Amino acid sequence: MAFPFLEAVIGFMILMYNFETYLDFRQHAALKLPTLPKTLEGVISQEKFEKSRAYCLERSNFHFVHDFVTLLMDSGILFYRILPWFWKKSGDFVVLAGLNAQNEILHTLAFLAGMMIWEQITDLPFSLYSTFVIEARHGFNNQTIWLFLKDMLKEICLSVIIAPPIVSAIIVIVEKGGAYLVIYLWAFMLVLSLVMMTIYPILIAPLFNKFTPLPEGQLREKIEKLASSLEFPLKKLFVVDGSIRSSHSNAYMYGFFKNKRIVLYDTLIQQCTNDEEIVAVLAHELGHWKLNHSVYLFISTQIRMLLHFGGYALLRNSSSLFLSFGFDTQPVIIGLIIFQHTITPIQHLVHFARNLVSRAFEFQADAFAKKLGYASSLRASLVRLQEENLSAMNTDPWYSAYHYSHPPLVERLAAIGETDKKAD
């Protein structure tokens, strides 16, 4: 008897839903606590705490509904064999368009186009409610419905332009790769990721936001001085108009080798009370660079991708796997989708491990910024950003350990405090 792959996948989906819902209930109970954690008393204002509590509870309620609907749709699509039905219908559409349905690339592109339309339709109500009800109610949303729709249209157009050549290349590599299939697939995705990392900030990001050089002044001088002291090859320093969509704040850096750029959200500049707080945030980010965290994460991603393609190569010709999901043919894209479902348990473990590493890196970057003399400013900026973004003040330890890639504020302040004591 063939192994029941489909039943196993759906069973694991339900199991993980129950486990994650249990963690969500634990977090929901923590969010309902009426008082601040002791370490935040006198640090976070009561007004901000109440606003944060209301915002996080509403986000939590929304999360319960969204996850339940997602489980119903995903498990229903698999159980009722919607995927094989839709694959056949997409082939009929190719014929209707006067094209050759035996051409796997054309058939696949039609299938993916239909899937994209389906995902846009099913996700749209949740996106609209999240943006124009929850985010707006709590003072974060700044975008109009027209800007929202323009963004969605741009994303669709980019997908139409970028996806076909990538999908076509993957199909050709799988069909022609032979014994070196895994190496070819990995090499292609490696080159693709490097290309996208290069062109995204230059060609794609400006389609959605305006990037302007940070004006001359004390803030720019302090950032350039910090970068110079660490031998960070800063070439350009931008401010992005993140405020046109949301009041949430952020900062990031990008670029290869000697061509680095730093981007500050205008909301970050608005929310911090002085330049030192902004510089402290960047000291933390530069800590990630100095400690090679991005390099380690990139290498781990490549190793994971290589193993991923290795597993796919082992199962891609398994007729029992395809039959279990209702397919009597073995298209490349379907094989990748099915394989993605079958390794979901491993992906959950990898995601958890990656979060653990990321949290450790965050502590190290905080310690790096403190070592540079930004401890007090870093504390102030962490508290300020926690308040302004209405992030959760009370967190369940199990929930945060499983979900958070960044440690909660309480843990970060405690770690900085412990470093102080050791230094004393």
Beta strands, then each sheet from edge to edge (+ up, - down):
strand 1: 211-213
strand 2: 234-240
strand 3: 251-254
strand 4: 260-265
sheet 1: 1+ 2- 4- 3+
end
